[in-house]
Amino acid sequence: MESTFDIFKRLRNGKPLWITSVPGIEEARVRVHRLGAIAPGEYLIYSQLKGVIVEYVNN
């Protein structure tokens, strides 16, 4: 069973804005890369299974 990951964008005030949920860490990385190409900024990938942020990506 594949884990689900939430993608958030960190806003200027430091608060996270939920963007979407995707199956699998690789899909989350692809989505963050695509999002960063059109809306640069800091993105967080959150593991629903582990309950922690697993990656910070600054595009």
C-alpha angles and dihedrals in degrees: 000000000000120000122239121234129199121216120213132180117216109232125217090261089057096251120127121243115206112232108172147316122245137181114251136011094257092056089048091053092049091050093048090050091051093046091050091054091060101028112024118207144093118316130189127208112207124195111222090196096052097031094226141101105261100184142020115202123189112196 
